[in-house]
Amino acid sequence: MGRTAHSVSPEHAAHTTADVEVTDPALLLRLTGPNSSCLRALEAEFDVTMGLRGHTIRIQGSPKSVAGVERVLAELLDVLSDRKLSPSEIARAARTLRDHPELRLRDLFDDVVLITSSRRTVTPKGIAQQNYVQAIRNSDVVFGIGPAGTGKTYLAMAMAVHALQQKRVKRIILTRPAVEAGERLGFLPGDLADKVNPYLRPLYDALHDMMDYERVGVLMQKGTIEVAPLAFMRGRTLNDAFVILDEAQNTTPEQMKMFLTRLGFHSKAVVTGDITQIDLPEGRPSGLQDAEGLLSSVEEIEFCRFTDVDVVRHPLVQRIVRAYDERDARKKAQG
């Protein structure tokens, strides 16, 4: 990155201008994006104006915002030297750096969880995800609690696949309760496997995103990877396994106890769920909420909590989650 020049804009004394020169054309293209889409993303995050002339990026805005963009650009240039980022990933990186100024972006992006069969690199997308990944590395039982779109299940799956590839476990077991949101299993056609399969589909989707379809099929036939409803876990002892319980907010306390006590030697369990999306019948307590209250002080069990800030889907999803959370908080306050 070239030298940065600052000047006070004559149109408005409260604004300043900075020029950032990037002499490497390939690096400049990665930083600015097609049609300057990455610059537009940074403009929206920092409320600045950015333009490109030759090899120079000009930033205009308040002194604080301009300084923030300069820091982000410097960190991004380091990261982009050996990878590409989409405009949404750059915007997310900027938010992370703004909220955690002590962070180095390279430390985040170099924390590789898994390289998928399509050569895509899975890394944490923010501090909460990085803390979650570290908790899974360090502890045998980890709870990931928070709204949809925060990467709880996906990262747990990536950690499981990596552990299997490194031969740290002998099998992966993926499970979730077959609890319906307004629909009863009995009305669905087919046998039990047919009835529960739609509830397990998200787990299959994440798995196929990380491994070749044929490879997944072979491993499932061998029993190395198992995807099953929670009821199938009863009476088993799971040794040398990486076990993921998804949608845990829809377990009962009895089911949660049953699941957690299945854990055998040399195994890990990751429990994920969103306590704002409980589909249990009215009056039935959630096993996830019960476990959070009961086990949060137990050593070697870690609870990682995500909020709407950590949503990594479409930016609109973050605002939707926030709107529902605010509405629920008002209801709770009103009694």
C-alpha positions as CSV (number, residue, x, y, z in Angstrom):
1,M,0.0,0.0,0.0
2,G,1.4,3.4,-1.0
3,R,1.6,6.4,1.1
4,T,-1.6,8.0,2.4
5,A,-2.1,11.7,2.0
6,H,-4.6,13.7,4.2
7,S,-6.2,17.0,3.5
8,V,-9.2,18.9,4.9
9,S,-12.0,19.2,2.3
10,P,-12.7,22.8,1.4
11,E,-16.4,22.1,1.1
12,H,-16.8,21.1,4.7
13,A,-14.2,21.7,7.5
14,A,-15.6,18.6,9.4
15,H,-14.6,16.3,6.6
16,T,-11.2,15.1,5.5
17,T,-9.7,13.3,2.5
18,A,-7.2,10.5,2.3
19,D,-5.5,8.8,-0.7
20,V,-4.4,5.2,-0.6
21,E,-2.2,4.0,-3.4
22,V,-2.1,0.4,-4.4
23,T,0.5,-0.3,-7.1
24,D,-0.2,-4.0,-7.6
25,P,-3.0,-4.2,-10.2
26,A,-4.2,-7.7,-9.2
27,L,-4.3,-6.7,-5.5
28,L,-6.1,-3.5,-6.4
29,L,-8.8,-5.4,-8.3
30,R,-9.3,-7.8,-5.3
31,L,-9.6,-4.8,-3.0
32,T,-12.0,-2.8,-5.1
33,G,-14.0,-5.7,-6.6
34,P,-15.9,-5.7,-9.9
35,N,-17.3,-2.3,-10.7
36,S,-15.9,-1.1,-7.3
37,S,-18.5,-3.3,-5.5
38,C,-16.1,-3.8,-2.5
39,L,-15.6,0.0,-2.2
40,R,-19.4,0.5,-2.2
41,A,-19.6,-2.0,0.6
42,L,-17.1,-0.1,2.7
43,E,-18.8,3.2,1.9
44,A,-22.0,1.8,3.4
45,E,-20.3,0.5,6.5
46,F,-18.4,3.7,7.3
47,D,-20.6,6.4,5.8
48,V,-17.8,7.7,3.6
49,T,-17.3,8.4,-0.1
50,M,-14.7,6.4,-2.0
51,G,-13.5,6.7,-5.5
52,L,-10.8,5.1,-7.7
53,R,-8.5,6.9,-10.0
54,G,-5.7,4.9,-11.5
55,H,-4.0,3.1,-8.7
56,T,-5.3,5.5,-6.0
57,I,-8.3,5.1,-3.8
58,R,-9.6,8.4,-2.4
59,I,-11.6,8.4,0.8
60,Q,-13.7,11.4,1.9
61,G,-15.7,11.6,5.2
62,S,-15.4,12.5,8.8
63,P,-11.8,12.1,10.3
64,K,-12.8,9.2,12.4
65,S,-14.5,7.3,9.5
66,V,-11.7,8.0,7.1
67,A,-9.1,6.7,9.7
68,G,-11.3,3.6,10.2
69,V,-11.4,2.9,6.4
70,E,-7.6,3.4,6.1
71,R,-7.1,0.8,8.9
72,V,-9.5,-1.6,7.2
73,L,-7.8,-1.2,3.8
74,A,-4.4,-1.8,5.3
75,E,-5.6,-5.0,7.0
76,L,-7.5,-6.1,3.9
77,L,-4.4,-5.7,1.6
78,D,-2.6,-8.0,3.9
79,V,-5.4,-10.6,3.8
80,L,-6.0,-10.3,0.1
81,S,-2.4,-11.0,-0.8
82,D,-3.3,-14.7,-0.9
83,R,-7.1,-15.0,-1.2
84,K,-10.2,-13.4,-2.6
85,L,-13.1,-11.9,-0.6
86,S,-16.6,-11.1,-1.8
87,P,-18.1,-7.6,-1.1
88,S,-20.2,-9.1,1.7
89,E,-17.1,-10.7,3.3
90,I,-15.3,-7.5,3.1
91,A,-18.2,-5.6,4.7
92,R,-18.3,-8.2,7.5
93,A,-14.5,-8.0,8.0
94,A,-14.8,-4.2,8.3
95,R,-17.6,-4.5,10.9
96,T,-15.5,-7.0,12.8
97,L,-12.4,-4.8,12.8
98,R,-14.5,-1.7,13.8
99,D,-16.0,-3.5,16.7
100,H,-12.7,-5.2,17.7
101,P,-9.9,-2.7,16.9
102,E,-7.3,-4.9,18.7
103,L,-7.9,-7.6,16.1
104,R,-5.7,-8.4,13.1
105,L,-7.8,-9.6,10.2
106,R,-5.1,-12.1,9.1
107,D,-5.3,-13.8,12.5
108,L,-9.0,-14.4,11.7
109,F,-8.7,-15.4,8.1
110,D,-5.7,-17.7,8.7
111,D,-7.7,-19.7,11.3
112,V,-8.6,-22.4,8.7
113,V,-11.2,-24.8,9.9
114,L,-11.5,-26.9,6.8
115,I,-10.6,-27.0,3.1
116,T,-13.6,-28.5,1.3
117,S,-13.6,-30.9,-1.5
118,S,-14.1,-28.0,-3.9
119,R,-11.0,-26.3,-2.4
120,R,-13.0,-23.7,-0.6
121,T,-11.6,-22.6,2.7
122,V,-13.9,-22.5,5.7
123,T,-12.7,-19.9,8.3
124,P,-14.4,-18.0,11.1
125,K,-16.3,-14.9,9.9
126,G,-16.0,-13.0,13.1
127,I,-14.9,-13.0,16.7
128,A,-17.9,-15.0,18.0
129,Q,-17.3,-17.7,15.4
130,Q,-13.6,-17.8,16.1
131,N,-14.3,-18.2,19.9
132,Y,-16.8,-21.0,19.0
133,V,-14.2,-22.8,16.9
134,Q,-11.6,-22.5,19.6
135,A,-14.1,-23.8,22.2
136,I,-14.7,-26.9,20.1
137,R,-11.0,-27.5,19.8
138,N,-10.5,-27.2,23.5
139,S,-13.6,-28.8,25.1
140,D,-15.4,-32.1,24.7
141,V,-18.9,-30.6,25.1
142,V,-19.8,-27.2,23.5
143,F,-23.1,-25.4,23.2
144,G,-23.6,-22.9,20.4
145,I,-26.7,-20.8,21.1
146,G,-28.0,-18.0,18.9
147,P,-30.1,-17.1,15.9
148,A,-30.2,-18.8,12.5
149,G,-27.5,-17.7,10.1
150,T,-24.7,-17.4,12.6
151,G,-22.8,-20.5,11.4
152,K,-23.3,-22.6,14.5
153,T,-24.1,-25.9,12.7
154,Y,-22.0,-25.3,9.6
155,L,-18.8,-24.6,11.6
156,A,-19.5,-27.6,13.9
157,M,-19.9,-29.7,10.8
158,A,-16.6,-28.4,9.3
159,M,-14.9,-29.2,12.6
160,A,-16.3,-32.7,12.5
161,V,-15.2,-33.4,9.0
162,H,-11.7,-32.1,9.8
163,A,-11.5,-34.3,12.8
164,L,-12.5,-37.3,10.7
165,Q,-9.9,-36.4,8.0
166,Q,-7.2,-36.1,10.7
167,K,-8.3,-39.5,12.2
168,R,-9.0,-37.9,15.6
169,V,-12.4,-39.5,15.5
170,K,-13.6,-42.7,13.8
171,R,-17.1,-41.5,12.9
172,I,-19.4,-38.5,12.7
173,I,-22.9,-38.6,14.1
174,L,-25.4,-35.9,13.2
175,T,-28.8,-35.8,14.9
176,R,-31.7,-33.5,15.6
177,P,-35.1,-33.9,17.2
178,A,-38.0,-34.5,14.8
179,V,-40.2,-31.8,16.1
180,E,-42.6,-30.1,13.7
181,A,-43.4,-26.5,13.3
182,G,-47.2,-26.9,13.0
183,E,-47.2,-30.3,11.2
184,R,-47.4,-33.8,12.6
185,L,-45.1,-36.6,11.4
186,G,-48.0,-39.0,11.3
187,F,-49.6,-37.1,8.4
188,L,-46.5,-37.5,6.3
189,P,-46.3,-40.4,3.8
190,G,-43.8,-43.3,4.0
191,D,-42.1,-45.2,6.8
192,L,-40.3,-43.7,9.8
193,A,-37.1,-43.0,7.7
194,D,-39.2,-41.2,5.1
195,K,-41.0,-39.2,7.8
196,V,-37.9,-37.9,9.6
197,N,-35.7,-37.4,6.5
198,P,-37.0,-33.8,5.8
199,Y,-35.9,-32.8,9.3
200,L,-32.4,-34.0,8.7
201,R,-32.1,-32.4,5.2
202,P,-30.1,-29.3,6.5
203,L,-27.5,-31.6,7.9
204,Y,-27.1,-33.4,4.6
205,D,-26.9,-30.1,2.8
206,A,-24.0,-28.9,5.0
207,L,-22.3,-32.2,4.7
208,H,-22.5,-32.3,0.9
209,D,-21.1,-28.7,0.8
210,M,-17.9,-29.9,2.4
211,M,-17.4,-33.4,0.9
212,D,-17.9,-35.0,-2.5
213,Y,-21.4,-36.4,-2.8
214,E,-20.1,-39.9,-3.7
215,R,-17.6,-39.8,-0.8
216,V,-20.5,-39.0,1.6
217,G,-22.5,-41.9,0.3
218,V,-19.6,-44.3,0.8
219,L,-19.0,-43.2,4.3
220,M,-22.7,-43.4,5.2
221,Q,-22.9,-46.9,3.9
222,K,-19.9,-47.9,6.0
223,G,-21.4,-46.2,9.1
224,T,-18.6,-43.7,9.3
225,I,-21.1,-40.9,8.9
226,E,-24.5,-41.3,10.5
227,V,-27.5,-38.9,10.2
228,A,-30.4,-39.9,12.4
229,P,-33.2,-38.5,14.5
230,L,-32.5,-38.0,18.2
231,A,-34.7,-40.8,19.2
232,F,-32.3,-43.2,17.6
233,M,-29.6,-42.2,20.1
234,R,-31.3,-43.8,23.1
235,G,-29.4,-46.7,24.7
236,R,-26.1,-46.1,22.8
237,T,-22.6,-45.3,23.9
238,L,-20.8,-43.1,21.4
239,N,-17.0,-43.7,21.5
240,D,-14.4,-42.1,19.2
241,A,-17.1,-39.9,17.6
242,F,-17.8,-36.3,16.8
243,V,-21.5,-35.9,17.6
244,I,-23.6,-32.8,16.6
245,L,-27.1,-32.2,18.0
246,D,-28.8,-29.6,15.9
247,E,-32.0,-27.7,16.7
248,A,-31.5,-28.5,20.3
249,Q,-34.1,-26.0,21.4
250,N,-36.7,-28.6,20.4
251,T,-35.4,-31.2,22.8
252,T,-37.1,-31.9,26.1
253,P,-34.9,-31.9,29.3
254,E,-35.1,-35.7,29.3
255,Q,-34.0,-35.9,25.7
256,M,-31.1,-33.5,26.4
257,K,-30.0,-35.6,29.3
258,M,-30.2,-38.7,27.3
259,F,-28.1,-37.2,24.5
260,L,-25.4,-35.8,26.7
261,T,-25.0,-39.1,28.6
262,R,-24.4,-41.0,25.4
263,L,-21.0,-39.4,25.1
264,G,-18.2,-42.0,25.3
265,F,-14.4,-42.0,25.4
266,H,-12.4,-39.9,22.9
267,S,-15.6,-38.1,21.7
268,K,-16.8,-34.6,21.2
269,A,-20.4,-33.3,21.3
270,V,-21.5,-30.0,19.9
271,V,-25.1,-28.8,20.7
272,T,-26.6,-26.0,18.6
273,G,-29.9,-24.2,18.9
274,D,-31.9,-21.0,18.9
275,I,-34.0,-20.5,22.0
276,T,-36.2,-18.0,20.2
277,Q,-37.4,-20.8,17.8
278,I,-38.9,-23.4,20.1
279,D,-41.5,-25.5,18.4
280,L,-42.4,-27.7,21.4
281,P,-46.0,-27.8,22.5
282,E,-47.1,-25.0,24.8
283,G,-45.9,-25.5,28.3
284,R,-43.2,-28.1,27.5
285,P,-39.8,-26.8,28.7
286,S,-36.9,-26.7,26.3
287,G,-33.9,-29.1,27.0
288,L,-31.6,-26.4,25.6
289,Q,-32.8,-23.7,28.1
290,D,-32.7,-26.3,30.9
291,A,-29.1,-27.3,30.1
292,E,-28.0,-23.7,29.8
293,G,-29.2,-23.1,33.4
294,L,-28.0,-26.4,34.8
295,L,-24.6,-26.9,33.1
296,S,-23.2,-23.4,32.6
297,S,-21.0,-23.7,35.7
298,V,-19.7,-27.2,34.9
299,E,-16.0,-27.3,34.1
300,E,-15.0,-28.4,30.6
301,I,-18.5,-27.5,29.1
302,E,-18.4,-24.3,27.1
303,F,-21.4,-22.2,26.1
304,C,-20.9,-19.9,23.1
305,R,-23.6,-17.3,22.5
306,F,-24.3,-15.6,19.2
307,T,-26.5,-12.5,18.5
308,D,-28.0,-10.9,15.4
309,V,-24.6,-9.1,15.0
310,D,-23.1,-12.5,14.2
311,V,-25.5,-13.4,11.4
312,V,-23.5,-14.1,8.2
313,R,-26.4,-14.5,5.8
314,H,-28.0,-11.7,3.7
315,P,-27.7,-8.4,5.6
316,L,-31.5,-8.2,5.7
317,V,-31.6,-11.4,7.8
318,Q,-29.7,-9.5,10.6
319,R,-32.3,-6.8,10.6
320,I,-35.1,-9.3,10.6
321,V,-33.6,-11.1,13.6
322,R,-33.1,-7.8,15.5
323,A,-36.7,-6.8,14.8
324,Y,-38.1,-10.0,16.3
325,D,-35.7,-9.9,19.3
326,E,-36.8,-6.3,20.0
327,R,-40.5,-7.2,19.8
328,D,-40.0,-10.2,22.1
329,A,-38.0,-8.1,24.6
330,R,-40.9,-5.5,24.7
331,K,-43.4,-8.3,25.3
332,K,-41.3,-9.7,28.1
333,A,-41.0,-6.3,29.7
334,Q,-44.7,-5.8,29.6
335,G,-45.2,-9.1,31.4
